[in-house]
Amino acid sequence: MTQSQAPVSLKLLLPLLASIMAVSPFAIDLYLPAMPEIALYLSTEMPAVQNSLSIYLVGYAAGLLMFGPMADKYPRRYLVLFGLIGFCIFTVALLLAQNIEQFIAIRFLQAMVSSAAAVVVPGTIREYYGKNTAKGLSYVSMIMMLAPMIAPSIGSFFLFIHSWQAIFVALTAYALVVLILVAFYLPNAKAGANANGKLEQQGNEDSAVTESPKPPTFLKRYKIVLSHTGARMDLISSMMVSLAFFAYITAVPFIYMTVFGVNEYWFSILFALTVMALMIAHFTNSRMVVRKGSRQMQRYGLTVAVISSVGLVAVNLMSLPLAFTIAFVLPLMGSISMIAVNTDAMVLQEFAEQSGTATAVIGVLRFGIGGLAGPILAIFYDGTAIPFSLLMASSIMVVLVCQIMRYNTQERVLNKEL
């Protein structure tokens, strides 16, 4: 499908964008059950294979830095095609790795090139949803979250019927299907939506050619985003809720299985409940954000997060049973996702021409701060859930301070104008 063909329905476009975003969650979670077998095949230790997960996150962040400004300069559809083709090539290359060094190097390249596809998604949603960007992001996130929920089970299935190589063959097949759908259905240029919810192409080739200002350079795009005072507190807020999120992801196996002694079966159930809480939060946000606005929904999420994080610290300080921790973790994780999606939407609204660069900044800050969760928890490790709960609560309190500072700054500007 080319740009001149029929418009694309949002009902088709949103699942397509979600499937693009789901490529990396599948790449991260699908092979988790196969790590011991991969370590045996490559004649290495488990920690070395586990490092391939961290390397993937580093590669993904590096790719965002490279491809973010490119998404503002080049046609987005071509960038997605490049990212998916590269992802398929490097995923197949993993099957040929002969040692852990080759495996890790290929994982880095696989992640870096895949970010070329993912970096265009938020900007595309911003174009089609405008002031309701948070609604579009919520829909895409809600669909995309099915990936981490089902990926370990799918990986276990392919490991059972064949081998760890079958997992990466299946991952390649998934990326190829998405690639074909993108080639036929993903619009290439900026578009708008008519009253029927269909996407109509803008920028007719017969329109008059007007002289446009010289586009900003690669580094200039980053300067525009990072120097924007209005978005600065929201960028920090997005970063800190990511620290809370990664603190949960990093600590939850230890918290549930070691501190509270649940088995693998119940751990998978509790983890699935968390994913359900995230999906419910995104569904609620998608229904309410049009009426309330992203800023108000962010405040609702922050209120729940403050209450839940304080409660989580309290129940762990008192060494209460697991049920109390779950009772505060679920609303806390749901509220974190609500804060994140609305904060990201408001940041993107500030950068109509640099949405790809803004997405890259958000992603790099998110993964960068997320990578600190493990070391921070290791430093304060005491064999209990207290360091985990304190880190989550501290992150939320920083978000609260940032939003108070942003509000006070905005009030001063308004008073000066009056």
GUFIPA-193586 format. One line per 3 residues: number of its first residue (from 1); for each residue x, y, z of C-alpha. Coordinates in steps of 0.05 Angstrom, whole numbers, padded with zeros to 5 digits, always signed. Each point is the difference from the previous one (the first is absolute). Layout:
NUM	X:Y:Z | ...
END
This chain:
1	+00000:+00000:+00000 | +00028:+00068:-00020 | -00015:+00069:+00023
4	-00049:+00013:-00056 | -00043:-00060:+00017 | -00060:-00005:+00046
7	+00003:+00030:+00070 | +00013:-00046:+00059 | -00050:-00010:+00057
10	+00024:+00016:+00070 | -00028:-00069:+00019 | +00053:-00031:-00044
13	+00055:+00050:+00012 | +00001:-00004:+00076 | +00010:-00077:+00003
16	+00053:+00008:-00054 | +00038:+00052:+00040 | -00008:-00044:+00062
19	+00028:-00060:-00037 | +00061:+00042:-00020 | +00011:+00021:+00072
22	-00009:-00073:+00023 | +00061:-00023:-00039 | +00049:+00018:+00054
25	-00042:-00027:+00059 | -00003:-00066:-00037 | +00075:+00003:-00013
28	+00011:+00012:+00074 | -00049:-00049:+00032 | -00007:-00056:-00051
31	+00068:-00032:+00013 | -00001:+00006:+00076 | -00020:-00073:+00011
34	+00056:-00022:-00047 | +00058:+00035:+00036 | +00027:-00063:+00034
37	-00002:-00039:-00066 | +00034:+00058:-00037 | +00055:+00002:+00054
40	+00011:-00075:-00009 | +00002:+00005:-00076 | +00050:+00058:+00001
43	+00042:-00032:+00055 | -00007:+00058:+00047 | -00031:+00018:+00068
46	-00072:+00025:+00011 | +00021:+00070:+00022 | +00034:+00010:-00068
49	-00065:-00016:-00036 | -00039:+00044:+00048 | +00047:+00057:-00019
52	-00027:-00005:-00071 | -00065:+00029:+00027 | +00036:+00061:+00028
55	+00039:+00007:-00065 | -00065:+00000:-00038 | -00026:+00059:+00041
58	+00066:+00037:-00012 | -00004:-00013:-00075 | -00072:+00023:-00002
61	+00017:+00065:+00035 | +00059:+00012:-00047 | -00045:-00012:-00059
64	-00051:+00050:+00026 | +00055:+00053:+00003 | +00018:-00013:-00072
67	-00068:-00009:-00032 | -00041:+00050:+00040 | +00021:+00062:-00040
70	-00002:-00042:-00064 | -00074:-00013:+00013 | -00012:+00075:-00003
73	+00037:+00006:-00066 | -00014:-00062:-00041 | -00066:-00035:-00018
76	-00021:-00041:+00060 | -00024:-00060:-00039 | +00069:-00010:-00031
79	+00032:+00004:+00069 | -00048:-00054:+00026 | +00016:-00044:-00060
82	+00074:+00009:+00012 | -00007:-00017:+00074 | -00041:-00063:-00012
85	+00044:-00026:-00056 | +00062:+00011:+00042 | -00033:-00033:+00060
88	-00016:-00062:-00041 | +00071:-00005:-00027 | +00032:+00005:+00069
91	-00051:-00047:+00031 | +00019:-00054:-00050 | +00073:+00016:+00013
94	-00010:-00019:+00073 | -00011:-00071:-00023 | +00070:+00000:-00029
97	+00035:+00025:+00063 | +00056:-00047:+00022 | +00017:+00032:+00067
100	-00030:+00048:+00051 | +00041:+00059:-00026 | -00031:-00007:-00069
103	-00069:-00009:+00030 | +00005:+00063:+00042 | +00028:+00041:-00058
106	-00057:-00022:-00046 | -00051:+00015:+00055 | +00027:+00071:+00005
109	-00007:+00010:-00076 | -00069:-00033:+00000 | -00025:+00049:+00053
112	+00033:+00061:-00031 | -00031:-00010:-00069 | -00068:-00019:+00029
115	-00005:+00068:+00033 | -00005:+00031:-00070 | -00069:-00031:-00006
118	-00024:+00016:+00070 | +00023:+00073:+00003 | -00050:+00023:-00052
121	-00062:-00027:+00036 | -00013:+00054:+00052 | +00010:+00055:-00052
124	-00048:-00035:-00047 | -00052:-00004:+00055 | +00010:+00074:+00017
127	-00014:+00018:-00073 | -00064:-00038:-00004 | -00028:+00014:+00070
130	+00024:+00071:+00011 | -00022:+00024:+00069 | -00025:-00070:+00015
133	+00068:-00031:-00008 | -00004:-00032:+00069 | -00062:-00038:-00023
136	+00037:-00029:-00060 | +00061:-00017:+00042 | -00045:-00035:+00051
139	-00033:-00043:-00054 | +00067:-00020:-00029 | +00031:-00014:+00068
142	-00060:-00041:+00020 | +00005:-00044:-00062 | +00076:-00004:+00004
145	+00000:-00024:+00073 | -00027:-00067:-00024 | +00071:-00014:-00024
148	+00036:-00004:+00068 | -00060:-00037:+00029 | +00001:-00057:-00051
151	+00073:+00000:-00023 | +00030:-00045:+00054 | -00054:-00052:-00011
154	+00010:+00002:-00075 | +00075:-00007:+00010 | -00010:-00059:+00046
157	-00045:-00033:-00052 | +00052:+00005:-00056 | +00055:-00023:+00048
160	-00043:-00061:+00017 | -00016:-00020:-00071 | +00068:+00014:-00030
163	+00058:+00043:+00027 | +00021:+00071:+00017 | +00014:+00011:-00074
166	-00075:-00009:-00014 | -00014:+00060:+00044 | +00041:+00046:-00044
169	-00030:-00030:-00063 | -00069:+00016:+00027 | +00024:+00071:+00018
172	+00025:+00009:-00072 | -00067:-00025:-00027 | -00037:+00050:+00043
175	+00044:+00058:-00023 | -00010:-00022:-00073 | -00076:+00001:+00007
178	+00004:+00070:+00030 | +00047:+00021:-00056 | -00050:-00022:-00053
181	-00057:+00037:+00035 | +00042:+00063:+00005 | +00019:-00004:-00073
184	-00074:-00002:-00020 | -00036:+00041:+00053 | +00045:+00049:+00037
187	-00008:+00071:-00027 | +00064:+00034:-00020 | -00011:+00075:+00011
190	-00037:+00045:+00047 | -00075:-00012:+00001 | -00063:+00026:+00030
193	-00065:-00032:+00022 | -00069:+00017:-00028 | -00066:-00005:+00037
196	-00006:-00074:-00015 | +00065:-00016:+00035 | +00037:-00017:-00065
199	+00070:+00026:-00013 | +00005:+00045:-00061 | +00066:+00018:-00031
202	+00022:+00072:+00002 | +00049:+00036:-00043 | -00026:-00008:-00071
205	+00055:-00004:-00052 | -00037:+00054:-00041 | +00002:+00050:+00057
208	+00041:+00062:-00008 | +00073:-00007:+00017 | +00019:+00049:+00055
211	+00069:+00013:+00025 | +00010:-00032:+00069 | +00052:+00017:+00051
214	+00061:-00043:+00004 | -00014:-00060:+00045 | +00039:-00004:+00065
217	+00062:-00044:+00003 | +00005:-00065:+00038 | +00029:+00032:+00063
220	-00045:+00061:-00006 | -00061:-00044:+00006 | +00025:-00026:+00067
223	+00015:+00070:+00023 | -00071:+00022:-00016 | -00029:-00056:+00042
226	+00048:+00003:+00058 | -00002:+00076:+00007 | -00076:+00004:+00001
229	-00016:+00025:+00070 | -00074:-00017:-00005 | +00014:-00074:-00012
232	+00059:-00007:+00048 | -00039:-00020:+00062 | -00042:-00049:-00039
235	+00062:-00032:-00029 | +00028:-00009:+00070 | -00067:-00027:+00023
238	-00001:-00051:-00057 | +00071:-00021:+00018 | -00017:-00010:+00074
241	-00063:-00041:-00011 | +00043:-00044:-00044 | +00048:-00010:+00058
244	-00059:-00022:+00042 | -00023:-00047:-00055 | +00069:-00032:-00010
247	+00008:-00006:+00075 | -00061:-00044:-00001 | +00023:-00041:-00060
250	+00069:-00009:+00031 | -00022:-00017:+00071 | -00066:-00037:-00008
253	+00028:-00071:-00010 | +00041:+00008:+00064 | -00058:+00033:+00038
256	-00053:-00051:-00018 | +00042:-00064:-00003 | +00054:+00012:+00053
259	-00029:+00049:+00050 | -00071:-00028:-00001 | +00017:-00070:-00024
262	-00050:-00009:-00057 | +00014:-00053:-00053 | +00010:+00010:-00075
265	-00073:-00013:-00015 | -00026:+00053:+00048 | +00054:+00048:-00022
268	-00025:-00004:-00072 | -00071:+00012:+00025 | +00020:+00061:+00041
271	+00041:+00028:-00058 | -00059:-00009:-00047 | -00043:+00038:+00050
274	+00048:+00058:-00004 | -00004:+00001:-00075 | -00076:-00001:+00006
277	+00004:+00060:+00047 | +00041:+00037:-00052 | -00050:-00017:-00055
280	-00059:+00022:+00043 | +00035:+00066:+00014 | +00012:+00012:-00074
283	-00072:-00018:-00017 | -00026:+00048:+00053 | +00046:+00054:-00025
286	-00022:-00009:-00072 | -00073:+00009:+00022 | +00010:+00061:+00045
289	+00058:+00039:-00031 | -00042:+00033:-00054 | -00047:+00031:+00052
292	+00051:+00013:+00055 | +00063:+00015:-00039 | +00070:-00030:+00008
295	+00020:+00048:+00056 | -00059:-00018:+00043 | +00009:-00075:-00012
298	+00073:+00007:+00018 | -00022:+00032:+00066 | -00050:-00057:+00014
301	+00055:-00051:-00013 | +00050:+00038:+00044 | -00050:+00003:+00057
304	-00011:-00075:-00001 | +00075:-00012:-00008 | +00018:+00043:+00061
307	-00052:-00036:+00044 | +00019:-00069:-00025 | +00075:+00010:+00005
310	-00005:+00025:+00072 | -00045:-00059:+00016 | +00050:-00048:-00031
313	+00055:+00027:+00044 | -00044:-00005:+00062 | -00022:-00072:-00010
316	+00072:-00023:-00012 | +00027:+00038:+00060 | -00052:-00036:+00041
319	+00017:-00067:-00034 | -00073:-00013:-00018 | -00019:-00061:-00043
322	+00006:-00002:-00076 | -00073:+00019:-00011 | +00013:+00070:+00027
325	+00059:+00011:-00047 | -00043:-00023:-00059 | -00056:+00046:+00022
328	+00045:+00060:-00008 | +00045:-00023:-00058 | -00058:-00010:-00049
331	-00029:+00071:+00005 | +00071:+00028:+00003 | +00021:-00033:-00065
334	-00066:+00020:-00033 | +00009:+00073:+00022 | +00073:+00000:-00024
337	-00023:-00020:-00070 | -00053:+00054:+00001 | +00051:+00053:+00020
340	+00049:-00024:-00053 | -00048:-00001:-00059 | -00030:+00069:+00015
343	+00068:+00031:+00015 | +00029:-00027:-00065 | -00061:+00026:-00038
346	+00009:+00070:+00028 | +00074:+00000:-00017 | -00015:-00021:-00072
349	-00052:+00055:-00005 | +00055:+00051:+00011 | +00041:-00026:-00059
352	-00041:-00003:-00064 | +00061:+00000:-00045 | +00047:-00039:+00046
355	-00045:-00056:+00024 | +00051:-00053:-00020 | +00055:+00036:+00038
358	-00045:+00009:+00060 | -00017:-00074:-00002 | +00075:-00016:-00001
361	+00013:+00045:+00060 | -00057:-00032:+00039 | +00024:-00070:-00018
364	+00073:+00013:+00017 | -00017:+00032:+00067 | -00048:-00057:+00014
367	+00048:-00056:-00015 | +00059:+00037:+00030 | -00033:+00012:+00067
370	-00031:-00070:-00003 | +00069:-00030:-00004 | +00017:+00031:+00067
373	-00056:-00037:+00036 | +00040:-00064:+00007 | +00064:+00033:+00028
376	-00040:+00044:+00048 | -00038:-00060:+00027 | +00065:-00039:+00006
379	+00033:+00055:+00041 | -00058:+00002:+00050 | -00014:-00074:+00000
382	-00019:-00027:+00069 | -00040:-00063:-00017 | -00068:+00035:+00007
385	-00048:+00037:-00045 | +00014:+00066:+00035 | +00054:+00027:-00049
388	-00046:-00017:-00058 | -00060:+00036:+00030 | +00043:+00060:+00021
391	+00029:+00007:-00070 | -00069:-00001:-00032 | -00027:+00051:+00051
394	+00060:+00045:-00008 | -00008:+00001:-00076 | -00073:+00019:+00007
397	+00017:+00056:+00049 | +00049:+00029:-00050 | -00056:+00000:-00052
400	-00045:+00036:+00050 | +00054:+00053:+00013 | +00011:+00009:-00075
403	-00074:+00011:-00013 | -00006:+00050:+00058 | +00060:+00038:-00028
406	-00030:-00001:-00070 | -00067:+00026:+00028 | +00034:+00056:+00040
409	+00041:+00021:-00060 | -00062:+00002:-00044 | -00037:+00041:+00052
412	+00057:+00051:+00003 | +00001:+00007:-00076 | -00076:+00011:-00001
415	+00003:+00052:+00055 | +00056:+00037:-00036 | -00041:+00001:-00064
418	-00060:+00028:+00038
END
